Amino acid sequence: MSTSPYSPPLQALRIIATGVALPPGKVESSALDHKLGKTAGYVEQRSGIKYRFHASENASQAELAAAALHDALERHAIDPLSIDLLISASAVAYQALPCTAIHILKAARLAPGTAGFDINSSCVSFISALQVASGLLNTGSYKRIAIVSADIASRGIDWEHEESSLIFGDGAACAIVERGDGSSRILGSLVEMYPSGSELCEIRAGGTRCNPRAGMEDADFLFHMQGKKLFRHASSIIEGYFQRLLDQSKLTLSDIATVVPHQASHLSLEHMRKRLHVSNDVLIDIYRHHGNQVSASIPSALHEAMITGRFNAGEPVMLIGTAAGLTLAGMIILP
């Protein structure tokens, strides 16, 4: 792939608050050993997860998202009425129509009439939403934007498919952003899609493709992943992509203080450590206690960076992930 000569201008963006929410259902890997009829320790060894959280069957994705938004507001004493745009950046919608943002607004303590819309690029939706938010803030269209990612991945687990059934956790995360004075900004941002991987990770139903009139099966509503093929495909292009993102920001890996990756799997995080040479003290890894939270994964890891003192003024932070599609997305921010 040829690199575009276009170099986007630096865009002011300041993350002023983050928050998270988890459903109360803590699922230990030892409990899944029993559920799936496996020997003790099997699930933790295979998945790399000690525990994750699963929502109940009647829990609301919109309410979980609103809880993460409220957590961000309360942690930083932000007036809910100061939010003038709400972006839902989730991989799976609350329902087909209307958009998920309106359901979050209904459950949240924001003013009626607040603007909002959805952005969906699967597991990297949060990065896409940051790109859009930055553009809107820098045009002056909005002053303070709340981005919320929430997914209840447990609803789509196919328990007959071991490879994918062990890794998913539910959760929500929020980031509140504004333009700031320009000292905090995006140094580089890059999204690439490779449709040759479009069928390697999918939920077929939920849109116009599979429905009662076009025809569908129960399995179409479940998550399907060809994990080995997906990992090989992503691994074959991620290193070049990683370098293109660094080149765009005019930085080297040694300049990056913190890497906030999508918590896709223990293998993907290990690949980042070994093949991309990202050290443990730089990498944010919450996978063992959260699993893969789909769109909520990256902003949840960002929240971890914030509360553990690894998101500091003047120290570049990289957000990066792969997603269904196959999509690669990354952003380097100067806090």
VOGU-3710 file (C-alpha; in Angstrom, 3 decimals, decimal comma):
1> mstspysppl> 0,000/0,000/0,000  1,371/3,426/-0,921  1,493/6,064/1,768  -0,590/9,154/1,134  1,439/12,366/0,923  -1,338/14,120/2,821  -0,354/15,124/6,342  -3,322/16,403/8,355  -2,875/19,564/10,404  -2,412/19,296/14,140
11> qalriiatgv> -5,820/19,454/15,785  -6,453/20,726/19,264  -8,165/18,146/21,464  -8,219/17,927/25,236  -9,591/14,935/27,126  -10,901/16,438/30,342  -12,585/13,416/31,911  -13,057/9,665/31,618  -15,385/7,230/33,335  -16,334/3,573/33,205
21> alppgkvess> -19,181/1,262/34,132  -19,369/-2,494/34,531  -22,387/-4,751/35,014  -22,531/-6,465/38,423  -22,132/-9,983/37,028  -18,510/-10,957/37,648  -17,701/-14,177/35,773  -14,632/-16,046/36,959  -12,865/-18,286/34,471  -13,206/-21,056/37,050
31> aldhklgkta> -17,008/-20,725/36,744  -16,742/-21,119/32,977  -14,664/-24,269/33,493  -17,689/-25,749/35,256  -20,240/-24,322/32,769  -18,398/-25,725/29,778  -17,405/-29,023/31,364  -13,673/-28,279/31,287  -10,943/-29,197/33,753  -10,000/-26,635/36,412
41> gyveqrsgik> -7,841/-23,840/34,999  -8,651/-24,631/31,365  -10,502/-21,389/30,502  -7,973/-19,099/32,167  -5,093/-20,823/30,413  -6,822/-20,685/27,016  -8,226/-17,159/27,287  -5,658/-15,395/29,476  -8,521/-13,981/31,569  -9,032/-14,379/35,318
51> yrfhasenas> -12,489/-12,809/35,270  -14,742/-10,631/33,161  -18,191/-9,061/33,633  -21,400/-10,161/31,922  -24,680/-8,269/32,059  -27,959/-9,984/32,910  -30,285/-10,944/30,070  -32,559/-7,929/30,676  -29,866/-5,331/31,407  -29,917/-2,194/29,265
61> qaelaaaalh> -26,935/-1,243/27,117  -28,158/2,376/27,141  -28,284/2,463/30,947  -24,795/0,960/31,149  -23,567/3,668/28,771  -25,287/6,373/30,829  -23,612/5,025/33,986  -20,168/5,454/32,370  -21,116/8,988/31,307  -22,281/9,842/34,832
71> dalerhaidp> -19,050/8,390/36,256  -16,988/10,730/34,054  -19,118/13,740/35,005  -18,988/12,994/38,731  -15,276/12,156/38,915  -14,419/15,577/37,495  -17,374/17,629/38,807  -18,567/18,522/35,299  -21,982/20,100/34,854  -24,113/17,731/32,699
81> lsidllisas> -25,695/20,768/31,050  -22,278/21,769/29,659  -22,310/18,781/27,269  -23,551/20,020/23,897  -22,985/16,855/21,829  -23,319/13,163/22,677  -21,648/10,575/20,429  -22,411/6,890/20,860  -19,399/4,933/19,601  -20,488/1,328/20,038
91> avayqalpct> -20,004/-1,743/17,874  -23,543/-3,078/18,265  -26,557/-0,758/18,365  -29,181/-0,784/21,111  -31,736/-1,303/18,335  -31,910/-0,694/14,587  -33,838/2,602/14,889  -33,609/5,162/16,373  -29,905/5,637/17,016  -28,277/4,448/20,234
101> aihilkaarl> -27,360/8,017/21,228  -31,015/8,913/21,783  -31,445/5,935/24,122  -28,361/6,970/26,092  -29,668/10,538/26,282  -32,975/9,193/27,611  -31,133/7,343/30,399  -28,608/10,104/31,162  -28,683/13,349/33,105  -28,134/15,491/30,032
111> apgtagfdin> -30,432/18,228/28,817  -33,275/17,256/26,454  -32,436/18,711/23,066  -28,742/17,787/23,315  -27,363/16,916/19,880  -26,227/13,371/19,240  -25,496/10,615/16,761  -23,870/7,193/16,417  -20,475/6,212/15,009  -19,685/2,566/14,346
121> sscvsfisal> -16,376/1,127/13,263  -16,650/-1,946/15,479  -13,960/-2,287/18,151  -12,209/0,949/17,119  -15,362/3,103/17,155  -13,948/5,234/19,971  -10,943/6,288/17,866  -13,226/7,162/14,949  -15,404/9,203/17,313  -12,364/11,104/18,590
131> qvasgllntg> -11,463/11,975/15,001  -14,950/13,336/14,324  -15,148/15,137/17,673  -11,819/16,843/17,020  -13,013/18,145/13,660  -16,253/19,474/15,141  -14,493/21,121/18,077  -11,956/22,792/15,813  -14,665/24,246/13,579  -16,370/25,675/16,657
141> sykriaivsa> -19,544/23,667/16,040  -19,485/22,330/19,611  -17,597/23,172/22,789  -17,801/20,048/24,937  -18,494/16,533/23,618  -19,201/13,293/25,468  -18,158/10,095/23,664  -19,615/6,888/25,099  -18,790/3,334/24,039  -20,886/0,484/25,447
151> diasrgidwe> -21,241/-3,112/24,363  -22,939/-6,135/25,890  -20,909/-8,715/24,017  -22,220/-11,584/26,147  -25,573/-11,354/24,306  -23,906/-12,524/21,106  -21,685/-15,307/22,452  -21,948/-18,639/20,661  -21,100/-21,040/23,481  -20,553/-23,793/20,928
161> heesslifgd> -17,587/-21,839/19,526  -14,855/-22,130/22,122  -12,341/-19,768/20,522  -14,560/-16,687/20,807  -16,840/-17,634/23,714  -14,123/-17,371/26,350  -12,772/-13,885/25,664  -15,651/-11,405/25,818  -16,657/-9,109/28,651  -19,329/-6,416/28,882
171> gaacaiverg> -18,773/-2,801/29,837  -18,965/0,871/28,984  -16,582/3,802/29,029  -16,834/7,533/28,408  -14,467/10,350/27,536  -15,419/14,017/27,652  -13,450/16,223/25,281  -13,115/19,878/24,394  -10,846/21,927/22,184  -8,743/23,438/24,946
181> dgssrilgsl> -5,997/25,988/24,295  -4,175/23,892/21,687  -1,405/22,588/23,952  -3,262/19,255/24,042  -3,699/17,974/20,509  -3,761/15,104/18,050  -0,323/14,522/16,540  -1,397/11,796/14,131  -4,484/9,793/13,249  -4,841/6,967/10,745
191> vemypsgsel> -7,649/4,579/9,786  -7,263/1,843/7,163  -9,806/-0,771/6,019  -9,057/-4,093/4,311  -12,349/-5,636/3,095  -10,661/-8,947/2,273  -11,179/-9,664/5,985  -14,858/-8,661/6,083  -16,163/-12,172/6,797  -13,566/-13,134/9,405
201> ceiraggtrc> -15,370/-11,384/12,254  -19,098/-10,683/11,989  -22,662/-10,713/13,277  -24,787/-11,199/10,192  -28,209/-10,174/11,508  -29,407/-6,831/12,805  -29,524/-4,960/9,515  -31,021/-5,450/6,077  -28,881/-8,472/5,177  -30,503/-11,063/7,460
211> npragmedad> -34,060/-10,432/8,599  -37,474/-12,168/8,522  -38,123/-11,149/4,917  -34,646/-11,759/3,496  -34,256/-14,914/5,545  -32,306/-15,599/8,710  -31,326/-18,207/11,262  -30,831/-17,898/15,013  -27,067/-18,241/14,494  -27,074/-15,042/12,425
221> flfhmqgkkl> -27,584/-13,089/15,651  -24,470/-14,572/17,255  -20,852/-13,487/16,956  -18,743/-15,455/14,477  -14,961/-15,230/14,290  -12,345/-17,111/12,320  -9,712/-16,306/14,887  -6,603/-17,836/13,368  -7,240/-16,336/9,932  -8,089/-12,970/11,477
231> frhassiieg> -4,941/-12,955/13,612  -2,744/-13,886/10,623  -4,339/-11,206/8,453  -3,971/-8,505/11,112  -0,415/-9,590/11,950  0,634/-9,346/8,306  -0,263/-5,639/8,083  -0,081/-4,232/11,601  3,670/-3,567/11,641  3,587/-1,463/8,469
241> yfqrlldqsk> 0,504/0,319/9,735  2,158/0,983/13,096  5,100/2,617/11,335  2,847/4,717/9,081  1,051/6,072/12,140  4,361/6,968/13,798  5,642/8,568/10,588  2,516/10,706/10,298  3,028/12,010/13,827  6,779/12,509/13,199
251> ltlsdiatvv> 7,598/10,405/16,252  9,399/7,149/16,996  8,231/4,435/19,368  10,700/5,649/21,989  8,826/8,970/22,050  5,546/7,287/23,046  5,003/7,365/26,799  1,893/5,176/26,871  0,275/2,764/24,412  -3,468/2,178/24,878
261> phqashlsle> -4,413/-0,827/22,715  -7,671/-2,584/22,001  -7,765/-5,485/24,450  -8,605/-7,979/21,712  -6,937/-11,076/23,141  -3,886/-12,136/25,107  -2,260/-13,155/21,802  -2,741/-9,696/20,285  -1,249/-8,019/23,345  1,651/-10,454/23,318
271> hmrkrlhvsn> 2,208/-9,674/19,622  2,387/-5,986/20,489  4,942/-6,648/23,202  7,185/-8,931/21,162  6,779/-8,021/17,474  6,150/-4,287/17,852  8,579/-4,008/20,793  6,184/-2,246/23,166  7,439/-2,662/26,735  5,225/-3,672/29,659
281> dvlidiyrhh> 5,680/-0,342/31,440  4,381/1,504/28,351  1,512/-0,854/27,452  -1,879/-0,549/29,168  -3,139/-4,099/29,740  -6,502/-4,593/31,498  -7,413/-7,713/29,569  -6,948/-10,194/32,426  -9,749/-8,583/34,449  -12,029/-7,320/31,657
291> gnqvsasips> -11,598/-9,498/28,602  -12,427/-8,085/25,189  -15,090/-5,404/25,749  -15,427/-4,651/22,026  -15,869/-0,862/21,530  -15,568/-0,186/25,282  -12,124/-1,795/25,338  -10,001/1,165/24,189  -11,730/3,889/26,264  -11,696/1,586/29,322
301> alheamitgr> -7,944/1,143/28,878  -7,625/4,914/28,403  -9,444/5,427/31,711  -6,950/3,043/33,340  -4,109/5,170/31,940  -5,742/8,313/33,328  -6,276/7,003/36,871  -2,830/5,370/37,116  -0,881/8,490/36,137  0,046/7,384/32,608
311> fnagepvmli> -1,748/10,138/30,690  0,374/13,192/31,381  0,798/16,609/29,792  3,538/16,667/27,162  3,928/12,869/27,012  2,554/11,339/23,764  -0,077/8,608/24,116  -0,980/6,176/21,331  -4,439/4,630/20,975  -4,414/1,674/18,568
321> gtaagltlag> -6,528/-1,297/17,615  -7,797/-3,692/15,001  -11,473/-4,376/14,381  -13,903/-6,312/12,218  -13,700/-5,305/8,623  -10,654/-5,688/8,784  -10,150/-2,188/10,158  -7,022/-0,690/11,719  -7,233/2,577/13,620  -4,777/4,583/15,644
331> miilp> -4,292/8,024/17,084  -1,384/9,710/18,850  -2,438/12,353/21,335  -0,390/14,879/23,258  -2,314/15,262/26,558
//
